[in-house]
């Protein structure tokens, strides 16, 4: 019979169990901070800032960096050429967004980018309120532009079905058949309004991945209902090859799947998927974009939030000192981050105090003294916030007793 003690696993066994939780074998990341991210209400990036973000993304190792429409503003075409040029010798490949419009397509092609992401709305909402074209017309335009780009030397052509998850599945299949015949390299399924559930995303993506299409599948998910990361994961389980992200999850309205959120989700399931990325660059990347935007990293951002690895309650600290896996599914050291055990709090405990005493090289305190110190710390912290220096003073005051 197995006892609880027998069930305790070593690190290698935990890794093996983790890898068995998912069937995902491969993932690629297309980061859209320089395109979708610019649509965030509080975003304004100078060219130098765009270049900083671009280079930081390459250091992290994302496969693709998406850039904005060459017609979006008066500086867009010039900046696009300079950013594409900066990526020419990098591992990350440039992708340029373009409408299914001759001017957009020709300017995107002229930039020398590795790939071009065509897009057009496919749902009835988009057909009526956005471009006014039927799905048959959308399909013809998309197929014609894919053929044009492939015949003119574009290495990689994607098509994004905007608002795919409010588009009838038969219409998506009709579109996909035509674009597959046209030679599209990747179909992007966009949850444009963030309304899809993980179950719906899995079902839709799996329906396409199980068919004999030649194209890869990419997922672009907005966060209007708080499901962007969960939906991205569901897409991967359904057979998607690539996920769109933004640093800090910024983007139109509530943004899209955050890079940190996606990495956190995959790190806890199958860390081997992420060995190709420099994970220690992730905190730097989030900090860079937050600084540029003039905002703090959100308190609930996985991995990089200021208190993502802070442990405060006495019960938690006790367990963390015994085994960090007790209250952490992600190890901070993998990302170059140090965990924090809070001692200066009104909910501190004797184990936190004892640990702090050891850090101060004080090993002469009795158990009773440690209990008294913990009580004094709790009393002081109940009156007003206190610092670690105050805790140290209380500890040292017992040396002469």
C-alpha positions in Angstrom: 0.0 0.0 0.0 1.2 3.5 -0.9 1.5 5.9 2.1 1.6 9.6 1.8 5.4 9.5 2.4 5.9 7.1 -0.4 4.1 9.4 -2.8 6.6 12.3 -2.2 8.4 12.8 -5.5 11.9 14.0 -6.2 12.4 16.9 -8.7 13.0 14.5 -11.7 9.8 12.7 -10.9 7.9 15.9 -10.7 9.3 16.9 -14.1 8.2 13.6 -15.6 4.7 13.9 -14.2 4.6 17.5 -15.5 5.5 16.4 -19.0 2.7 13.8 -19.1 0.0 16.5 -18.5 0.0 17.7 -22.1 0.2 16.3 -25.6 1.7 19.6 -27.0 4.9 18.8 -28.8 5.9 22.1 -30.3 5.1 25.8 -29.8 6.1 29.0 -31.6 5.4 32.6 -30.5 4.5 35.5 -32.7 4.8 38.6 -30.5 2.6 41.5 -31.6 3.7 44.2 -29.1 4.8 46.4 -31.9 1.5 46.0 -33.7 -1.3 44.9 -31.4 0.5 46.5 -28.5 0.4 49.9 -30.2 -3.4 49.7 -30.2 -3.4 49.7 -26.4 -5.1 52.9 -25.3 -2.1 54.2 -23.3 0.6 53.2 -25.8 2.9 55.5 -27.7 6.2 54.1 -28.9 9.0 56.2 -30.4 11.1 54.5 -33.0 14.0 54.1 -30.6 11.6 52.5 -28.1 10.3 50.2 -30.8 13.8 49.2 -31.6 14.6 48.5 -27.9 11.5 46.3 -27.6 12.3 44.5 -30.9 15.9 43.7 -29.8 14.7 42.6 -26.3 12.2 40.2 -28.0 15.0 38.7 -30.1 17.1 38.2 -27.0 14.2 36.3 -25.4 13.9 34.3 -28.6 10.4 34.7 -30.0 10.1 33.2 -33.5 8.2 36.1 -35.0 7.8 39.8 -34.4 4.7 41.3 -35.9 4.8 44.9 -37.1 2.1 47.3 -38.0 0.5 48.3 -41.3 2.8 50.2 -43.6 -0.1 52.7 -44.2 -1.1 53.2 -40.6 0.6 56.6 -40.2 3.0 59.0 -41.9 6.1 57.4 -40.3 5.0 53.8 -40.6 6.7 52.9 -43.8 10.1 54.3 -42.9 10.1 52.8 -39.4 9.0 49.5 -40.9 12.0 49.3 -43.2 14.4 50.2 -40.4 12.9 47.5 -38.0 12.8 44.9 -40.7 16.5 45.7 -41.5 17.4 45.4 -37.8 15.9 41.9 -37.7 17.6 40.7 -40.9 20.4 38.9 -39.1 18.4 38.0 -36.0 16.8 34.6 -35.1 13.4 36.3 -34.8 11.7 36.8 -38.1 9.7 39.9 -39.1 6.0 39.7 -40.0 4.1 42.7 -41.4 0.4 43.1 -41.1 -1.4 44.1 -44.3 -5.0 44.5 -45.4 -6.1 42.6 -48.5 -5.5 45.8 -50.4 -3.0 46.3 -53.3 -1.3 49.4 -51.7 -0.8 47.6 -48.3 0.4 44.4 -49.9 2.9 46.1 -52.2 4.3 48.3 -49.4 4.6 45.3 -47.1 6.4 43.3 -49.8 8.7 46.3 -50.5 9.9 46.3 -46.9 11.8 43.1 -47.4 10.0 41.4 -44.5 10.3 37.7 -44.0 6.5 37.2 -43.9 3.2 39.1 -44.3 0.0 38.6 -42.3 -3.0 39.4 -44.4 -6.2 39.9 -42.6 -9.9 40.4 -43.1 -13.1 40.0 -41.1 -15.0 36.8 -41.7 -18.0 37.0 -39.3 -21.4 38.4 -40.2 -20.6 41.4 -38.0 -17.5 42.2 -39.9 -19.2 41.6 -43.3 -21.9 44.1 -42.4 -20.2 46.8 -40.4 -16.5 46.6 -41.4 -15.8 45.9 -45.1 -19.3 45.2 -46.5 -18.2 42.2 -48.5 -19.6 38.7 -48.5 -17.6 35.7 -47.4 -17.2 34.6 -51.0 -15.7 38.0 -51.8 -13.5 37.9 -48.8 -12.3 34.4 -49.9 -11.5 35.6 -53.4 -9.6 38.7 -52.2 -7.6 36.7 -49.7 -6.8 33.9 -52.2 -5.7 36.4 -54.9 -3.4 38.2 -52.5 -1.9 35.0 -51.2 -1.1 34.0 -54.8 0.3 37.4 -55.6 2.6 37.4 -52.6 3.8 33.8 -53.1 4.5 34.6 -56.8 6.5 37.7 -55.9 8.9 36.1 -53.5 7.3 36.5 -50.1 8.8 33.7 -48.0 5.8 33.2 -45.6 2.2 34.3 -46.0 -0.4 34.1 -43.3 -4.1 35.0 -43.4 -5.9 36.0 -40.3 -9.7 35.3 -40.2 -10.7 38.2 -38.0 -13.5 37.3 -35.6 -13.2 33.6 -36.6 -15.0 32.4 -33.5 -18.2 34.2 -34.4 -17.9 32.9 -38.0 -19.9 29.8 -39.1 -17.6 26.8 -39.2 -18.7 25.8 -42.7 -17.7 29.3 -43.9 -14.3 29.0 -42.2 -13.9 25.6 -43.9 -14.8 27.1 -47.3 -12.3 29.9 -46.8 -9.6 27.5 -45.6 -10.0 25.2 -48.5 -9.5 28.1 -50.9 -6.5 29.5 -49.1 -4.9 26.0 -48.8 -5.2 25.7 -52.6 -3.7 29.2 -53.0 -0.7 28.2 -51.0 -1.1 30.0 -47.7 1.5 29.0 -45.1 -0.5 29.7 -42.0 -4.1 30.4 -41.0 -4.6 32.6 -38.0 -7.8 32.1 -36.1 -8.6 35.3 -34.2 -10.9 35.5 -31.1 -11.2 39.2 -31.9 -13.7 40.1 -29.2 -12.4 37.7 -26.6 -15.7 35.9 -26.3 -14.7 32.3 -27.0 -14.4 29.8 -24.2 -11.4 27.4 -24.0 -13.7 24.5 -24.9 -14.9 26.4 -28.0 -11.3 27.3 -29.0 -10.2 23.7 -28.6 -13.1 22.3 -30.6 -12.6 24.8 -33.5 -8.8 24.5 -33.7 -9.0 20.7 -33.5 -11.5 20.6 -36.3 -9.0 22.2 -38.6 -5.8 20.6 -37.3 -7.2 17.1 -37.9 -7.9 17.8 -41.6 -5.3 17.4 -44.3 -4.5 21.1 -44.8 -1.0 22.0 -45.8 -1.0 25.2 -43.7 -0.1 25.6 -40.0 -2.5 27.1 -37.5 -2.0 30.2 -35.4 -4.2 31.6 -32.6 -4.8 35.2 -31.7 -6.9 35.7 -28.6 -8.2 38.8 -26.9 -8.7 39.1 -23.2 -12.1 40.8 -22.9 -13.5 37.9 -20.7 -10.2 37.1 -19.0 -9.6 33.9 -21.0 -6.8 34.9 -23.3 -4.1 32.6 -21.7 -6.5 29.7 -21.2 -7.7 30.0 -24.8 -4.2 30.1 -26.1 -3.4 26.9 -24.2 -6.6 25.3 -25.5 -5.6 26.2 -29.0 -2.2 24.5 -28.6 -3.9 21.4 -27.2 -6.2 21.5 -30.2 -3.2 21.5 -32.6 -2.2 25.1 -33.1 1.5 25.7 -34.0 1.8 29.3 -33.0 0.4 31.7 -30.4 0.2 35.5 -30.7 1.3 37.4 -27.6 2.0 40.9 -26.4 4.4 41.9 -23.6 2.2 42.5 -20.5 -0.8 41.4 -22.6 -1.4 45.0 -23.9 -3.5 45.6 -27.0 -6.8 46.8 -28.2 -9.3 47.2 -25.3 -8.2 44.5 -22.7 -5.4 43.3 -24.8 -4.4 39.7 -25.8 -2.6 36.8 -24.4 0.4 38.0 -22.4 3.8 36.6 -23.1 4.5 36.0 -19.4 1.1 34.3 -19.0 1.7 31.9 -21.9 5.2 31.1 -20.7 3.9 30.4 -17.1 1.2 28.1 -18.4 3.7 26.0 -20.5 6.4 26.0 -17.9 4.2 24.2 -15.5 3.1 21.6 -18.0 6.1 20.9 -20.2 9.2 23.0 -19.5 11.0 21.3 -22.4 8.9 23.3 -24.8 10.6 26.4 -23.5 14.3 25.5 -23.6 14.8 27.4 -26.8 13.9 30.7 -25.1 16.1 32.7 -22.7 13.7 32.8 -19.8 15.9 35.2 -17.8 15.2 37.9 -20.4 11.4 37.8 -19.6 11.5 40.0 -16.5 13.7 42.5 -18.3 11.3 42.6 -21.2 8.2 43.2 -19.1 10.1 45.8 -17.1 11.2 47.6 -20.3 7.7 47.8 -21.8 6.1 48.8 -18.4 8.7 51.6 -18.1 8.1 52.8 -21.7 4.3 52.9 -21.0 4.8 54.5 -17.6 2.7 51.8 -15.9 3.6 49.3 -13.2 3.8 45.6 -14.1 0.3 44.4 -13.2 0.0 42.8 -9.8 -1.4 39.6 -11.2 1.1 39.2 -14.1 2.4 35.6 -14.0 6.2 35.4 -13.2 7.1 39.1 -13.4 4.6 40.7 -11.0 6.3 42.5 -8.1 5.1 39.9 -5.6 4.8 36.8 -7.8 7.2 35.0 -5.5 6.5 36.7 -2.2 5.4 34.6 0.7 4.0 36.3 3.8 1.7 34.1 5.9 3.4 32.2 8.7 2.1 28.8 7.5 3.3 29.5 4.0 6.8 30.6 5.1 7.2 27.5 7.3 6.4 25.2 4.4 8.5 27.2 1.9 11.5 26.8 4.1 11.0 23.1 4.1 10.2 22.7 0.4 9.7 25.6 -2.0 7.5 23.4 -4.2 4.8 23.5 -1.5 3.5 26.9 -2.5 5.2 27.5 -5.9 4.3 25.8 -9.2 7.0 27.9 -10.9 10.6 28.2 -9.7 11.7 31.8 -9.7 15.4 30.9 -10.3 14.4 29.7 -13.8 13.7 33.3 -14.6 16.6 34.9 -12.7 14.2 36.0 -9.9 14.6 35.6 -6.1 11.7 34.7 -3.9 10.9 36.8 -0.9 9.9 35.5 2.5 8.2 38.4 4.4 9.1 38.7 8.1 8.0 42.2 8.8 4.3 41.5 9.0 1.4 41.2 11.4 0.9 37.6 10.2 4.5 36.5 10.6 5.5 33.3 12.4 8.3 31.8 14.4 9.8 30.0 11.4 10.2 33.3 9.5 11.8 34.9 12.5 14.2 31.9 13.0 15.1 32.1 9.4 15.9 35.8 9.6 18.0 35.2 12.7 20.0 32.7 10.8 20.5 35.2 8.0 21.9 37.6 10.6 24.3 34.8 11.8 22.4 34.7 15.2 22.1 31.2 16.4 21.9 31.6 20.2 18.2 32.3 20.5 16.0 29.8 22.3 12.7 28.6 21.1 10.9 30.7 23.7 12.8 33.8 22.6 11.9 33.3 19.0 8.2 33.0 20.0 8.5 36.3 21.9 10.2 38.0 19.0 7.5 36.8 16.6 4.9 38.2 19.0 6.6 41.5 19.2 6.9 41.8 15.4 3.2 41.0 15.0 2.3 43.6 17.6 4.5 46.3 16.0 3.2 45.5 12.5 -0.4 45.6 13.7 0.0 49.3 14.6 1.8 50.4 11.4 3.8 49.0 8.6 7.3 48.1 9.7 10.6 47.5 7.9 13.0 44.6 8.0 15.3 46.8 9.9 12.8 47.0 12.7 12.6 43.2 12.8 16.3 43.0 13.0 16.4 45.5 15.9 13.8 43.4 17.8 15.8 40.2 17.2 19.1 41.8 18.3 17.5 43.3 21.4 17.1 39.7 22.7 20.8 39.0 22.5 21.5 40.7 25.8 18.5 39.0 27.6 
